[in-house]
Amino acid sequence: MTDHPNSISDLQRIKRLYLVLLILFGIIILRLWYLQILEGPALAAQSETVRTRLIHRTAPRGAILDDRGRVLATSRPRFVVAVLPDEVKKNPAVLPRLAGLLHVTPADLEALIDLNRTTGFDPVPIERDVDARLLTEVEEQKLDLPGVLILNDTVRAYPDKALFAHVLGVARPISAEKLGQLRAKGYHSGDTIGVEGLEAAYEADLRGKDGGQRIAVDARGRMTRSLEEVPPVIGHTLRLSLDRDLQQAAYTALQEPLSQGHPVAVVALDPNDGAVLAFVSTPSYDPNRYGADYARLLKDPLKPLINRVSGSFYPCGSTFKLITAAAALEAGAITPASEDTCTGAIRLGSRVFHCDKRSGHGRIDFLQALGVSCDVYFWHVGEKVGEENLAAWARRFGLGEKTGIDLPASVDAKGTVPSPEWKQRHRLGPWVPGDLLNMAIGQGYVGVTPLQLACYTAALANGGTLYRPQIVREVVDESSGQPVVLRRMQPEVRGALGLSPANRDAIVEGMLRALQPGGTAYSSAIPGLAVAGKTGTAEVLLHGKPASNSLFVCFAPADHPKIALAVVVEGGGHGADTAAPIARRILGQFFGLRLAHTVPIGPRRDVD
């Protein structure tokens, strides 16, 4: 008996149907395995983000303290009005209502949101430092302002206002341009970032770790409740080597020449390790008002935004004679006993170079020449040394290169060390004999920052070691409530002067003579304190008119130095008249001395 053809055909169709169903079930099972097993965790997380969102919360910046633990920069709390971009987009009536409360136009708010938004659910700050009136109005209309938030935030505060401005810099809301560059590093709209000074140089330490608030949202993306708070972690604390009292004494002393239109830079170092004890540039500015005052500061003819301590360089006048002396002594061109005759001038071709004492110093030896700052003596010494040797010694003293101070590199100027090659490279014409004479006494093309002056003065003080100047002593983690020192800065040697002890002692003896009877800075001597110093007067053009910068470098006590100091007064006249009396007041504060009399600050007599 044979099967009916129709029965065979039905059986084949059933088998094919089963095969199709089996394939379909296989595909379904495979898909389920892919979704539930292979991609399950990722999809679960994605599902969670659909119904929850994280509202970013910026961490407070770490504090900055002086050497005694006094607060120089901190973060104070404030309220901020912010909006969730997606939320306000779904509710068109929100922006006009909020604009009315803020007294701006809806278009202004839309532009602000577009400029600063990162994601649809990251808050965009609209108004910072909200006062009680606006805070109350927003809270009263909360039901009519979906997507508008009142956030707790912090803002940088500087208790001493202008006193530390050029050291600390300022922390400001991040710009749209900077945000585009740093978004990958976790920065958000409204974050604060360091601008200039330590705020910028130690941004990674001060910034801290951001937190946030995880919220639940409904199907329309509206917040329904808070689920979890991830607290931000405050940034690290910086403990500095700066002393607030010494900084204040320097700042106060500088106000007198500043009131006469003379900007001043002062820097003090510990010669034993390079720690910065004081760092003052005037005029200064209040970093608490940086944004509000910025336009005015830019127009100020005295340029208060410039860091004159490390970012500006000047001809250093007779303070350079310390380098000329070192080069000559080490080359054997002179000895501490070498004498010369100063008639008040020397002739070079058709040009006459006049000593600061026009009548001349007469017969004079090396120690006297340093003490009275005789130009003729050091012009002759410069001729014996030569420009190449003199330039090499200037570089050995740290000139012509950055100091490496822990501030942004943009405010650590190299200055200039002239030479025939340097002059040719800068297309300033051929080197002439007058260039060497100018260089020997710190004039002409020589350019030195006040910080470089202090660094090489400190090196003379400690016997010849050139340290990298450092402002920060320690980086401390205080987030747990128990301070933990993360980094303690160690002294860093940049180089060595290479002076023999005998030659170094001869230079120091000449510096001591400057504050003894007959010396250029005798009027600024402090009874009972052995100060080794050198005055300087540098001829310059200020506002197109001839003027003189006043300079003074020193260290004390001479036999066991604890402080090295450099003072530069733009247009301040002779070094003995303006810079030296400023240094005297600072030294008095540092050593806790009650000075018997006050030396006036300002031009008085015709000495270097």
matplotlib code that plots the C-alpha trace (Angstrom):
import matplotlib.pyplot as plt

x = [0.0, 1.5, 1.1, -1.2, 0.6, -1.3, -0.4, 3.4, 3.1, 1.3, 4.0, 6.8, 5.0, 4.7, 8.4, 9.2, 7.0, 8.6, 12.0, 11.0, 9.5, 12.7, 14.8, 12.6, 12.7, 16.5, 16.7, 14.5, 16.6, 19.8, 18.5, 17.4, 20.8, 22.4, 20.2, 20.1, 23.5, 26.0, 24.6, 22.5, 24.7, 25.2, 21.5, 20.5, 22.8, 21.3, 17.8, 18.8, 20.0, 16.8, 14.8, 17.6, 20.0, 23.0, 23.1, 26.8, 28.1, 31.5, 33.9, 35.2, 38.7, 41.4, 42.6, 45.9, 47.7, 50.7, 53.7, 51.9, 48.6, 46.7, 44.2, 45.2, 42.6, 39.4, 36.0, 32.8, 29.3, 26.8, 23.5, 23.2, 20.2, 20.6, 18.4, 18.2, 18.2, 16.0, 13.4, 13.0, 12.8, 9.8, 8.1, 8.2, 6.7, 9.7, 12.3, 10.1, 9.0, 12.6, 13.8, 11.3, 12.7, 16.2, 15.3, 16.8, 15.2, 14.4, 16.7, 19.6, 18.8, 18.6, 22.0, 23.5, 22.2, 23.4, 26.8, 27.3, 25.3, 27.2, 24.3, 20.6, 20.4, 23.6, 22.6, 23.6, 24.3, 22.2, 22.8, 25.5, 25.6, 21.9, 20.5, 17.7, 15.1, 15.7, 16.1, 12.7, 11.0, 12.3, 11.3, 7.8, 7.3, 8.9, 5.8, 5.7, 9.5, 10.1, 13.8, 14.9, 17.1, 18.7, 22.1, 24.6, 27.9, 31.2, 33.1, 36.7, 37.5, 40.7, 40.7, 43.7, 42.4, 45.3, 48.1, 48.8, 47.2, 50.3, 51.2, 47.8, 46.3, 42.6, 40.0, 37.2, 34.3, 35.7, 35.3, 33.5, 36.8, 38.6, 35.7, 36.0, 39.6, 39.1, 35.7, 37.4, 39.2, 35.9, 35.2, 31.7, 29.9, 30.1, 33.2, 35.9, 39.5, 42.7, 43.8, 47.4, 49.5, 49.3, 45.6, 46.7, 50.0, 48.4, 45.0, 45.2, 45.8, 43.3, 40.4, 39.2, 36.8, 33.3, 30.2, 26.5, 22.9, 21.2, 17.5, 14.6, 12.7, 9.3, 8.5, 8.7, 12.1, 10.9, 12.5, 10.4, 12.7, 16.3, 17.8, 21.4, 23.9, 27.5, 29.4, 32.2, 35.7, 37.4, 40.7, 44.1, 45.5, 48.6, 50.9, 53.2, 56.6, 55.3, 54.8, 51.8, 53.4, 56.5, 54.3, 52.2, 55.3, 56.7, 53.3, 52.9, 56.5, 55.8, 52.7, 54.8, 56.6, 53.5, 51.6, 54.1, 53.5, 56.4, 55.5, 57.7, 58.6, 60.0, 61.0, 62.6, 64.1, 65.5, 69.0, 69.4, 66.8, 65.2, 61.9, 60.0, 59.3, 57.7, 56.6, 55.0, 54.3, 52.6, 50.2, 48.1, 44.4, 41.7, 41.1, 37.7, 36.7, 38.7, 35.8, 34.1, 37.3, 39.0, 38.2, 39.4, 42.6, 43.4, 43.2, 45.3, 48.5, 50.5, 49.4, 48.4, 47.8, 51.6, 53.6, 56.7, 58.6, 59.1, 57.4, 59.2, 62.9, 65.0, 68.5, 69.8, 72.4, 75.2, 73.8, 75.4, 78.8, 78.7, 78.8, 81.6, 83.6, 83.1, 84.2, 87.3, 88.4, 88.0, 89.9, 92.7, 92.2, 92.1, 92.6, 90.8, 93.7, 93.7, 93.6, 92.6, 92.2, 88.8, 88.9, 85.1, 85.0, 86.6, 86.8, 86.0, 86.5, 84.5, 82.2, 82.8, 81.4, 80.8, 81.0, 78.1, 80.4, 81.4, 84.3, 85.8, 86.6, 90.4, 92.6, 90.4, 90.7, 88.3, 86.4, 86.0, 84.9, 82.0, 81.1, 80.9, 79.9, 82.6, 81.7, 85.2, 86.7, 84.3, 84.5, 88.2, 87.5, 85.0, 87.5, 89.9, 87.3, 85.8, 82.3, 82.3, 83.6, 81.3, 78.3, 79.3, 79.5, 76.1, 74.6, 76.4, 74.6, 71.3, 70.6, 69.2, 67.1, 63.9, 64.2, 61.9, 59.7, 56.4, 54.2, 53.0, 56.0, 54.5, 55.4, 58.9, 60.8, 64.3, 65.6, 68.6, 72.4, 73.9, 76.9, 78.1, 76.2, 73.1, 73.2, 73.7, 70.9, 68.5, 69.7, 70.9, 74.0, 77.7, 79.1, 81.0, 83.3, 80.6, 78.4, 80.9, 81.2, 77.4, 77.2, 79.9, 77.7, 74.3, 73.2, 72.5, 70.9, 71.2, 67.7, 67.2, 64.0, 63.8, 63.5, 66.7, 68.4, 67.2, 68.3, 71.9, 72.0, 70.9, 73.5, 76.2, 74.8, 74.9, 78.3, 77.5, 74.5, 71.8, 68.4, 65.1, 62.8, 59.7, 56.5, 54.6, 56.1, 53.5, 50.5, 48.1, 45.0, 42.4, 39.3, 39.1, 39.5, 42.9, 45.6, 47.8, 50.9, 51.0, 54.1, 56.7, 58.8, 62.6, 65.3, 66.3, 69.7, 69.8, 73.5, 76.6, 78.4, 81.8, 83.4, 86.4, 85.6, 88.2, 86.7, 83.2, 84.2, 85.9, 82.6, 80.6, 83.1, 82.5, 78.8, 79.2, 81.1, 78.0, 76.2, 79.2, 80.2, 80.9, 79.0, 76.1, 73.5, 74.9, 71.7, 69.8, 72.1, 70.5, 72.5, 73.3, 72.5, 75.2, 73.6, 75.5, 74.0, 74.5, 72.7, 71.9, 70.7, 69.7, 69.0, 65.9, 63.2, 59.8, 56.9, 59.5, 61.5, 64.8, 64.5, 66.3, 65.2, 66.1, 67.5, 68.8, 69.9, 71.0, 71.2, 71.4, 72.9, 76.1, 77.7, 74.7, 72.2, 68.5, 67.0, 68.0, 66.1, 65.7, 63.9, 63.2, 61.4, 60.5, 61.6, 62.5, 65.9, 69.0, 69.2, 70.2, 67.3, 64.3, 65.0, 67.4, 65.0, 62.3, 64.6, 65.5, 61.8, 61.3, 64.4, 63.2, 59.9, 61.7, 64.1, 61.5, 63.5, 62.1, 64.0, 65.2, 64.4, 62.6, 64.6, 62.6, 61.8, 62.5, 65.2, 67.5, 71.1, 73.3, 74.8, 74.4]
y = [0.0, 3.4, 6.8, 9.2, 12.0, 14.7, 13.1, 13.3, 16.9, 17.8, 16.1, 18.0, 21.3, 20.5, 19.7, 22.9, 24.8, 23.2, 24.1, 27.7, 27.8, 26.2, 28.9, 31.6, 30.3, 30.0, 33.6, 34.7, 32.7, 34.1, 37.6, 37.1, 35.7, 38.8, 41.3, 39.6, 38.0, 39.6, 43.2, 43.0, 45.1, 47.9, 48.0, 48.0, 51.0, 52.7, 52.1, 53.5, 56.7, 57.1, 57.3, 58.9, 61.8, 63.1, 66.9, 67.9, 69.6, 71.3, 70.6, 73.6, 74.6, 73.9, 76.7, 78.5, 79.3, 81.3, 79.9, 80.3, 78.8, 82.0, 81.9, 83.7, 82.1, 80.1, 79.3, 80.8, 79.4, 81.0, 80.3, 80.0, 80.0, 77.4, 75.7, 72.3, 72.9, 70.0, 70.8, 74.5, 73.5, 71.4, 74.3, 77.4, 79.6, 79.1, 81.4, 84.4, 84.1, 83.6, 86.5, 88.8, 87.9, 88.5, 91.7, 90.4, 89.2, 85.6, 85.9, 86.8, 83.6, 81.4, 82.7, 82.1, 78.5, 77.8, 79.1, 77.1, 73.9, 70.6, 68.1, 68.5, 67.6, 69.3, 72.6, 75.8, 78.6, 81.7, 83.9, 83.6, 85.0, 85.2, 87.6, 86.9, 88.7, 86.7, 83.5, 84.0, 84.9, 81.8, 79.6, 81.1, 80.4, 77.0, 75.2, 77.5, 77.2, 73.5, 73.0, 76.0, 75.0, 76.8, 75.2, 75.5, 76.5, 78.1, 81.2, 82.0, 84.6, 86.4, 88.0, 90.2, 91.6, 93.2, 92.0, 88.7, 89.2, 88.6, 85.5, 83.8, 84.9, 84.5, 81.7, 82.5, 80.7, 78.7, 80.3, 78.6, 78.3, 76.7, 74.5, 73.1, 72.3, 70.7, 69.0, 65.6, 66.2, 66.4, 70.2, 71.4, 74.7, 76.9, 75.3, 77.5, 77.4, 79.1, 82.1, 83.3, 82.8, 79.7, 79.3, 78.3, 76.6, 74.3, 73.9, 70.1, 70.2, 72.9, 71.8, 68.8, 66.0, 66.9, 65.3, 65.5, 64.6, 61.7, 62.4, 60.4, 61.7, 60.9, 60.0, 63.7, 64.0, 66.1, 65.6, 63.6, 63.0, 62.9, 59.5, 59.9, 62.5, 62.1, 64.6, 66.5, 66.3, 69.5, 70.3, 70.1, 72.8, 74.7, 75.8, 78.6, 79.8, 83.4, 85.3, 87.6, 90.1, 90.5, 90.7, 93.5, 95.4, 95.3, 96.3, 99.2, 100.5, 100.5, 102.7, 105.9, 105.7, 104.3, 107.4, 109.4, 107.2, 104.8, 101.0, 98.8, 95.2, 93.5, 89.9, 88.2, 84.7, 82.4, 82.0, 78.6, 76.8, 79.3, 79.6, 82.8, 84.9, 87.9, 88.6, 92.1, 93.9, 97.3, 98.6, 95.5, 94.7, 93.1, 89.5, 89.5, 92.1, 90.9, 90.5, 93.7, 95.8, 94.1, 96.7, 99.5, 97.6, 97.2, 101.0, 101.9, 103.5, 101.9, 98.5, 96.8, 93.4, 93.0, 90.8, 93.0, 90.6, 87.7, 88.8, 92.1, 92.7, 95.9, 97.2, 96.5, 99.3, 98.9, 95.8, 94.1, 95.1, 92.1, 89.9, 92.0, 91.7, 87.9, 87.6, 89.7, 88.1, 84.6, 85.4, 86.9, 90.3, 92.0, 91.0, 92.4, 94.7, 96.1, 99.9, 102.4, 106.1, 107.6, 111.1, 111.2, 110.1, 108.1, 108.9, 106.3, 107.7, 110.9, 110.0, 110.7, 108.3, 110.0, 108.3, 109.0, 111.1, 113.7, 115.0, 111.5, 109.1, 109.5, 106.6, 103.7, 99.9, 97.1, 97.1, 100.9, 100.7, 98.4, 100.4, 103.7, 102.1, 103.7, 103.4, 104.2, 101.4, 98.8, 100.2, 99.4, 96.0, 95.3, 96.1, 93.6, 90.9, 91.2, 90.9, 87.1, 86.3, 88.8, 87.3, 83.8, 84.9, 86.6, 83.3, 81.5, 83.9, 82.7, 85.6, 85.1, 82.0, 81.3, 80.9, 77.9, 79.5, 77.6, 80.1, 79.8, 80.0, 83.0, 85.2, 83.8, 86.1, 85.2, 88.7, 89.4, 88.9, 90.9, 89.7, 90.3, 87.2, 88.2, 91.7, 90.4, 87.9, 90.7, 92.9, 95.7, 96.4, 95.5, 95.2, 98.4, 99.2, 101.3, 98.2, 96.5, 99.6, 99.7, 96.0, 96.2, 98.5, 96.9, 99.4, 99.1, 95.8, 94.1, 92.9, 91.3, 90.5, 91.4, 87.7, 87.0, 89.7, 88.1, 84.7, 85.6, 87.7, 84.7, 82.6, 85.1, 84.9, 81.1, 80.7, 80.0, 77.8, 79.0, 77.6, 77.4, 79.8, 78.1, 79.5, 76.4, 74.4, 71.6, 70.2, 68.8, 66.6, 67.7, 66.1, 63.5, 66.1, 64.7, 66.6, 64.4, 65.8, 64.7, 66.5, 68.4, 70.6, 70.0, 72.5, 72.3, 73.4, 75.2, 75.8, 77.0, 80.4, 78.7, 81.5, 80.7, 81.3, 84.1, 85.9, 85.5, 86.9, 89.9, 90.7, 90.4, 92.7, 95.2, 94.9, 95.5, 98.7, 100.0, 100.3, 101.7, 105.4, 106.7, 103.9, 104.5, 103.0, 104.2, 106.1, 102.9, 100.9, 99.2, 99.5, 96.0, 94.2, 93.5, 94.0, 93.2, 95.3, 96.9, 99.9, 100.4, 103.3, 102.5, 105.1, 104.5, 106.2, 106.4, 107.7, 109.0, 111.0, 110.2, 108.7, 106.4, 103.1, 102.7, 99.3, 97.6, 94.1, 92.8, 89.9, 89.7, 88.9, 88.9, 86.1, 83.8, 84.9, 84.3, 86.6, 87.9, 90.8, 92.7, 96.0, 97.7, 101.1, 102.2, 105.9, 106.0, 107.7, 106.7, 103.3, 104.8, 107.2, 105.0, 101.2, 101.0, 102.7, 100.3, 97.3, 98.8, 98.7, 95.2, 94.0, 95.7, 93.7, 90.4, 90.7, 92.2, 95.3, 98.6, 101.1, 104.2, 106.5, 106.3, 106.9, 108.9, 107.2, 109.3, 111.3, 113.2, 113.3, 112.5, 109.1, 105.7]
z = [0.0, -0.9, 0.7, -0.9, -2.7, -0.8, 2.6, 1.7, 0.6, 3.9, 5.9, 4.2, 4.8, 8.5, 8.7, 7.0, 9.4, 12.4, 11.0, 10.6, 14.1, 15.5, 13.8, 15.1, 18.6, 18.3, 17.2, 20.1, 22.6, 21.2, 21.4, 25.0, 25.8, 24.2, 26.0, 29.4, 29.7, 27.5, 27.5, 30.7, 33.0, 30.5, 29.6, 33.2, 33.8, 30.8, 32.0, 35.3, 33.7, 31.8, 35.1, 37.2, 36.7, 38.4, 39.2, 39.3, 42.4, 42.3, 45.1, 47.2, 46.4, 49.0, 51.3, 51.0, 54.3, 55.2, 57.1, 60.5, 59.3, 58.7, 55.8, 52.6, 50.3, 51.2, 49.9, 51.3, 50.7, 48.4, 46.6, 42.9, 40.6, 37.9, 35.3, 33.8, 30.0, 29.0, 31.7, 30.8, 27.1, 27.9, 29.7, 27.5, 30.2, 32.6, 31.0, 30.6, 34.3, 35.5, 33.3, 35.0, 38.4, 37.2, 35.3, 32.0, 28.8, 27.9, 25.0, 27.4, 29.4, 26.3, 25.1, 28.5, 28.5, 25.0, 25.8, 29.0, 28.7, 28.6, 28.8, 29.0, 32.7, 34.0, 35.7, 34.0, 36.5, 35.8, 38.8, 41.4, 44.9, 45.1, 47.7, 50.1, 48.0, 44.9, 46.8, 48.4, 45.1, 43.4, 46.2, 46.3, 42.6, 42.7, 41.3, 38.3, 37.7, 36.8, 36.0, 38.0, 41.0, 44.0, 44.5, 47.3, 45.9, 47.1, 45.8, 46.3, 49.0, 49.7, 53.2, 52.6, 49.4, 47.4, 49.8, 48.1, 44.7, 42.5, 44.5, 44.8, 41.5, 41.3, 40.8, 38.3, 36.6, 33.7, 30.3, 27.4, 25.5, 28.5, 29.1, 25.6, 26.2, 29.7, 29.5, 29.0, 32.4, 34.2, 34.1, 33.9, 33.2, 36.2, 37.6, 39.1, 37.7, 38.8, 36.8, 37.4, 40.5, 42.8, 41.9, 38.4, 39.2, 41.7, 40.0, 40.2, 43.9, 44.8, 42.7, 44.7, 43.7, 42.5, 43.8, 43.0, 43.7, 42.0, 41.4, 40.1, 37.1, 35.6, 32.0, 31.0, 32.6, 35.6, 39.0, 41.4, 44.3, 45.5, 45.6, 46.7, 47.7, 46.6, 48.7, 47.0, 48.4, 49.2, 47.4, 49.0, 51.3, 50.4, 53.2, 52.0, 53.2, 53.1, 56.3, 56.4, 58.8, 56.6, 53.5, 55.2, 56.3, 52.8, 51.3, 53.7, 53.0, 49.3, 49.6, 50.0, 46.6, 45.0, 46.1, 44.1, 41.0, 41.4, 41.1, 43.4, 43.6, 46.7, 47.2, 50.3, 50.3, 52.9, 51.6, 53.2, 51.1, 48.6, 50.4, 49.5, 52.6, 51.0, 47.4, 46.8, 43.6, 43.6, 42.5, 43.2, 42.9, 45.0, 43.6, 45.2, 42.7, 39.8, 37.4, 38.4, 38.2, 35.2, 32.6, 34.9, 35.8, 32.1, 31.6, 34.7, 33.5, 36.4, 35.2, 38.5, 36.8, 36.1, 38.4, 38.7, 41.0, 38.6, 35.4, 34.7, 34.1, 34.5, 34.1, 37.6, 37.9, 40.3, 41.9, 38.9, 40.2, 42.5, 39.3, 37.8, 41.0, 41.0, 37.4, 37.9, 41.2, 39.9, 36.6, 38.6, 36.9, 40.3, 44.0, 47.0, 47.5, 43.9, 43.7, 41.0, 40.7, 40.0, 38.5, 38.1, 34.4, 31.7, 28.0, 25.3, 21.9, 21.6, 24.5, 28.2, 30.8, 34.1, 37.5, 39.8, 41.9, 39.3, 41.4, 41.6, 44.5, 44.2, 45.0, 45.9, 46.5, 45.8, 49.1, 49.0, 45.4, 46.3, 49.4, 47.6, 44.2, 42.1, 38.4, 37.2, 39.2, 37.8, 34.2, 34.3, 35.9, 33.1, 30.5, 32.1, 32.3, 28.8, 27.6, 27.0, 30.5, 32.1, 30.3, 31.3, 35.0, 34.7, 33.6, 36.4, 38.8, 37.3, 34.9, 31.4, 32.5, 34.4, 38.2, 38.2, 40.9, 41.5, 39.6, 36.0, 33.6, 31.9, 35.0, 35.4, 33.0, 31.7, 31.5, 29.2, 29.4, 26.5, 24.5, 20.9, 19.8, 21.6, 20.1, 16.6, 17.0, 18.0, 15.2, 17.4, 15.5, 16.3, 19.8, 20.7, 23.7, 25.3, 25.6, 27.8, 30.1, 30.4, 31.1, 33.8, 35.9, 35.0, 32.4, 28.7, 27.6, 30.9, 32.1, 35.5, 37.4, 41.1, 41.9, 40.0, 42.1, 45.3, 44.1, 43.4, 46.6, 48.5, 46.8, 47.9, 51.4, 51.8, 50.3, 46.6, 46.2, 43.8, 44.9, 43.1, 44.8, 46.2, 47.7, 48.7, 51.6, 51.8, 50.0, 52.7, 52.4, 55.0, 53.6, 56.4, 59.1, 60.0, 58.0, 55.9, 54.3, 50.7, 49.5, 51.5, 49.2, 49.5, 48.6, 44.9, 43.8, 40.4, 40.3, 42.1, 41.8, 41.9, 44.0, 46.2, 49.9, 49.9, 46.9, 48.2, 51.6, 49.9, 48.0, 51.3, 53.0, 50.2, 50.7, 54.4, 53.6, 51.8, 55.2, 57.1, 57.3, 53.8, 52.2, 49.8, 52.1, 55.4, 56.3, 56.1, 58.5, 61.5, 64.7, 66.0, 62.7, 60.2, 56.8, 53.6, 50.9, 47.5, 46.1, 42.4, 40.2, 36.7, 34.1, 32.1, 30.0, 31.7, 29.7, 27.2, 29.9, 31.5, 35.0, 37.3, 38.9, 42.5, 43.6, 46.7, 47.5, 50.8, 53.3, 57.0, 59.4, 57.4, 59.4, 59.6, 56.9, 57.5, 54.8, 51.4, 50.0, 46.7, 46.2, 42.8, 42.6, 39.1, 38.7, 42.4, 41.9, 43.7, 45.3, 48.6, 48.7, 48.0, 47.8, 50.7, 53.3, 52.2, 52.8, 56.2, 57.3, 56.1, 57.9, 61.1, 60.9, 60.1, 63.0, 65.4, 65.9, 67.1, 64.9, 66.7, 63.8, 60.4, 57.3, 54.8, 51.5, 48.4, 46.7, 49.0, 47.8, 44.8, 45.5, 43.9]

ax = plt.figure().add_subplot(projection="3d")
ax.plot(x, y, z, "-o")
ax.set_aspect("equal")
plt.show()
